């Protein structure tokens, strides 16, 4: 293990015993990023000079035992959609006029309050509406496991940065799977908490902020900071007194559902099905009861959501001048343009399908305590593609396992459960009851402990 592979717990120990300073760690990480970034293009507004200054200030605080909070000196990135004061929020598209943000969004504000070293934003596709590293604004982001392949999205840069070892913590957003999908494709741990657990601004139906990391503990540790309420999010949950590091769990007698069919969309690859079934046996061996369950999603639900999202984005871009609208990634522009022909009543009917998803998810959780499923239905796809289908007429065929839990507001995570014959990661999704974020983290940690997690991460290119 190199210094750049240290976990948050290990870093805090080293900072406290003065065997490593935040500045020394950052300098080592800066070299590591320099070796990787030309190949994967994960970062936006990368500012190593500012990071050095932040790390130096943290080093001085640790020397005086006057740290600001639990993340003092820990390098962190934020997805580009999460505003940071004084910096633009291009939303992944050339269509947006670049203006400095007036204030930090809640996640950024909490991280600064606790002394984290925010050294960059991470890339995303246009308006965060693709599960891809493709953008009209950012360079093409690639998967560190194989740079010909896509990291997924829309938290594309965050997942690539985490897999490549750009420090222990990266913050993404998720409205239909945008934390979990790329986590599955890059082998990392991605956690979408209960809606409102981490305040988001702007907030809207299904949108969550979540940590992305190489280990469950690193993601869990960040939650004490990130989950402090913020008045700007009207769905922000009350203050919690969880011990986010209390990750032990007894699985004896737990009823765990196993969902291997999303109900619609892309068929599950045989290698993924086998890996998820093998993962379920780990929980069974620990005392849980596994029962096969039916899908919660239907074609009507997914198509209704498609109509609602098209209408919503078209409403945002319809008044742009032709030059700006034409600068949007064609895949997204053409998809959104379909919203121009959707009647208001049909857009509302589409929105109503989110309520149907919620009911369907709630019904399932009267029968099980938690749920396992694939995160992604397919192994991988080319870096240059806008989505796993690369077809704007079929934009959401890959989100069948992930999107229902955004609409039901339930916590869900993706954790690596193996690799394909081609060497690409496979993600296992773990879903818990609404508000029981700790159950998902504990189950994830139990699985990580039983399997050993990812033993060997991808290494920087040579030369």
N, C-alpha and C positions, 0 to 999 in steps of 0.2 A: 504494500500500500504506500502511495506517495502522499505528501502533505495535501495535495489537491483533492484527495479522496476522503478526507476526514469528515465525519458527521458533525452536526451542530453540538451534540454532547461532547464529542472528543475535542472540538475546537474550544469550547468553553473551559474544559479542563486544562487544556494547554495554555489558554490565555490566563487562567487563574494561577497556574503554577509557574508562569513566565518562561516556559520552555518554548513558546511560540507566541509572537505578538500578532495582533490583527494586521499590522503593516507588513510583517514578514510573510504572513499567509497570503495577503493580497498580491504581493510582488510575485510569489510563486504561481498564483492563480492567473495573473496577468500573462505570464509566459505561456501557461497552458492554453489560455484562450487564443493567444496569438498563433499557436500551432494549429488549432482547430478551425478558427473562424473563417479563413479563406475557403474552406471546403464545405461548410454547412450554413453560413450566413444566417445565424440565429438572432443577431442583435441589431437594435436600432438605437441611435443616440448613445452609443457606447462611449464612456468618458473615463478612461483610466486615470487621467490627472485628478479629476474630482474624487475618484475612488481612493487614490493614494492619500489625498487630504483627509477624507472621511476616516480611512483606516488609521492614519496618524493620530487624529483626534481621539479615536477609540482606544488606541494604544495608551495614550496619556491617561484616559479615564480608568482603564484597567490597572495601570500602575498606581493610581491613587485610590483604587477600590471605590470609584464613584461612577459606576456604569449607569447608563440611562434605563436599561431594561434587559430582558433575557436574550434579545437578539443583538446586543451591542457588539459591533465588529464583524457580524456575520454578513458576507456578501449576498445580495439578493437582486433578482431581476423582477420587473413587472411587465406584464403584457402591455403592448402599446396602447390598447383601448383603455387602460387604467390611467387616468390623468395624473401627471406630476406637474406641480406649479412651475410656470415659466417655460414649459416645453409644449410643443404642438402635439395634437392627437390626430394623426392623419387617418385613423381607422382603416389602415391598410390600402387606401385608394388614392390615386392621383386626383380624384374629383374634389377632395376636401381642401378648402382654403386653410393653409397652415397658420394658425394663431396660437400664441402661448396660452396655456391653461391658466385660469385665474387662481386655482387652488388645487391642492392634492386631493385626489379621490380618497375615500375612507381607508382603503388598504394601504395606500402610499403614506397617508398621514400616520396610521398606527405604526408602520414600520419605522418611520423617521423618529417618532416619539420614543421608540425602544432602542434606537441607536444602530439600526441595520445600515449596512453600506450599500446603498442603491447605486449600482454601477452602470446599468443599461436598462432599456426597454427591450422587449422581445417582439419579433415579427408576427404578423397575422395577415390573412387574406382580406380582400375588399369587404368592409363592413362586418368582418368576422363571420361571413355567411358561407364559408367553405370549410370542409375538413381537408385542408391542403396547405402546403407551404407556398402556394402560388399567389402572387399579388401584383397589382398594377403599380404599386408604389415601392414595395420592398424588393430587394434581390430574392431570387428563388431560394427558399430554405430547404435543406436536405436532411435525410435521416442519417445519423452518425453510424448506424450499423451497416449501412450500404448507401453511399451517397447517390446512387442512381435511383433510390427509392424515396417515397414521400414520408415526411414525419407525421402526416395527419394535421388536423387543425380543429378549430381555428387557432388554438394556442400552439401554433406550429413552432415558433422560435423557442418558446418556453420548454417544450418537450425535447427539442434538439439540444438545447443548452444543458438541460438536466442529464440527458443520456451521455453527453460529451464531458460532463464533469465540470461545468462552469460554476462551481460552488454548490452548496447543499440545498438551496431553496429558490424556487421560481414560482411566481404567482400568475395563474391564468384565469380565464373566465369560461363559463359553460352555460349555454342555453339549450343545447340539444345533445351534448356529448363532447363539447370542445375542450374540456380538461381530460376526460376519460379516453376518448378516441385516440388522440395522439399519445397519451400515456401507454395505451395498449400497443400501438405500433412502434414505440421506442423503448419499451421494456421498463419504464419507470413506474412509480406509484403516483397516481393522480386522484385527488379527493374532491368531490363535489359535495359540500355539506348540505344540510337542510336549508331550504330557501330562507334567506334573511339571517342565517347564522353569521356570515361575514357580510357586513353591509356593502352594498354596491350603489354607485352613483354615476350615471343614471341607472335606475332599476326598471325592470319591466318583467312581464310574465316569463317565468322560467329562468331568468338570468341569475347565475351564481358566480361568486369568486371562490377560487380554490387553490390550495398549495399543490405543487408538483415537485417531486423529490426522488432521490434514489432509494430512500428507505421510508418505512411507515413512521418511524420515530421522528424523523426530520419534519415530515408533514404535520404530525400530531403536535410537536413542540411549537410550531408556528401558530397554532390555533388560539392559544391564550392571547397572543397579540392581535391577530387578525379579527377575532370574534368580538372585540369590544364594540358595543353599539354605536351608531352614528345617526343623528337626527335626519340627515339628508336622504336616508333610505326609509321610506314609510313602511317597509316590511321588515325592518331590522328587528331581530328578536331581543327580548330583555337580556340584561346582563346575566352571565352564567357563572357558576362557581365550580365548573368541572375541573377535575384534575386530569388534564389532557394527556398526561404521561402514565396514568393508571391503565395500562393496556393488557392486564391479565384477564383471562376469561375461561370459564369452565363450559365446554361445549356439550357436556352430558345432557341428553334429553332434548336438545334444541332441535326444532323442526326446520329444516332448511330446504327450500324449494330449489329445484334445478330446472332452468328454462333453456332448452336447446333450440327452440324455434321462436323467432321474433314475431311471427304472425304475418309478416309481409316484408318485402324488400329482398335484398340479396340473400341467396342461400348460404348457409354456414359451411365453410371449408372443412373437409374431413379432418385435417390436421388440427384445426381449432376445436372441433367437437371432441376429438380424442383427448386433447390437452385439458379441456374443461372437465370432462368426465373423470379424468385422472385426478384433477384438483379436488373434485367433489369427494373422492375416496379418502383424501387426507382429512377432511372434516368428519367423515363417517368413522374413520379410524380413531378419531379423538372423542367419539361418543355421540355425535349428532345423528339424527335420522334424516336421510336424503329422500325426497319425493319429487318425481318428475311432475312439472306443472305446465299448464297451457299458456299460450301467449296472452299478454295484456293488450297488445296493439292490434288494430285492424287496418285494412286498407282505407276505409272511410276516415279513420282518425288521422292517418298520415297524410292523405290527400287534403283533408280539411286544414291541417296545420300548414301545408304547402301553400294553399290559397291565402290563408291569413298572413303568413310571412311575406309572400309576394306583394300583397296589397300594402302591408306595412312599409316595406322598403320602397315600393314605387311611390308611396306618399312622401317619403323622405327625399327622393331624387327627382320627382316629376318637375319641379320648378327650377332645377339646375339649367344653366344655359347649355346649348348643344355641345359646345366644346368640352365642358366639364363632364357632362353625362356620357359623352363618347369616350372619355378617358377611363371610365370604369372598365375593369376586366370584362371582356365581352361575354364570358360565361355568366357572370353575375348580372350584367346589364340586360342580357337577353332573358334571363330567368325572371328578373324583377319586372321587366316590361310586360310580362304576362299579367301582372297585377292591374294594369290599366284597364283590362277588359273584365275584371271581376266586379260584379255589382256589390254595393255596400252590404246588402242583405246576405250575399254569399260569403263575404269576408267575415261577417258576424257568425254565420253558420260554421265557418272554418274555425273561428275562435272557440265556438262552443264544443268543438271536438277535443279541445284541451281539457274541458270539464269531464268529457267522457273518458279520457285517459285517466284522469284523477280517480274517477269512480272505479274503473277497472283495476287500477293499482290497489286501491283501498280494499276491494273485494278479495284480491289475492292475499293480502296481508291479514285477513281474518283466518287464513288457513295455515300460514307459515310464519316463522319468527324472523326469517331473513331469506335472501334469494341469491343464488349464484347463476351466472350466465356468461356467455362470451361477451367481451367488450366490443369487439369488431367481428363482422362476419367473414372477412377475408384477411389473408396474410399480409399483403402489401400491394402497392401499385406505383407506377412511375412518378418520379419527382415532378415531372412537367405537367401532370394531369391536375385538373381543377378539383376533381373528386374521384372516388373509386369507380364511378361509372363514366366519368368525363362527359356526361350528357346532361345539359341544363334542363331537358325535359324529364329527367329522372334524378333529381338532385339529392334526395334524402333516402335512397334505398339502403344506405349503410347505417342509419341511426336508429333502427328498429329496437335494438336492445337498450339504448341509452336515453332516448328522448322522453319516454314515459315518466321517468323519475324526476325530470325537471318540472313537468306539469303537475305531478303529484307532490312535489316539494320534498321528496324523500332523499336522505343522504345515500350516496353511491360512490364507489371507488373502483379504480382499475389497478390491478397488481399483476406483475408478470407471472405466468404459470408455465413457461416453457418456450421452446424455439421450434420453428419449422425446419424441414429438411434443408431449406435454402439459407438457414441461419438467422431468420428474422423473428423478433419477439412475438409472443402470443399473450393477449391480455385476458384475465379473468375479472369479471365485474361482480362486486359484492354490494348488495342493496339492503338497507335497513329500514325500520319503521320511521315515520316522520318524527323529527326532533331527536331521535336516538343516534346521534352522530358517533357517540362513543362505541356503540355496538359495531358499527362498520369498521372503525379504527382497530378495535380489539380483534375482530375476526381477521382483519388484514394482517395484523401483527402475528396472530396465531399461525396463519398460513405461511407467512414469511419465515417464522421460526422453524416450522416443520420442514420447509423446502430449502432453506438457506438463501433464498433470494437469488438475485443475479450474481453469480460468482465472479465473472470476468466481464468488465465493461469494455466497449470499443476503445481503441487506442488512437491517438492523433496520427494523421498521415505523416510519413517520413519525407523530409525535404521541402 
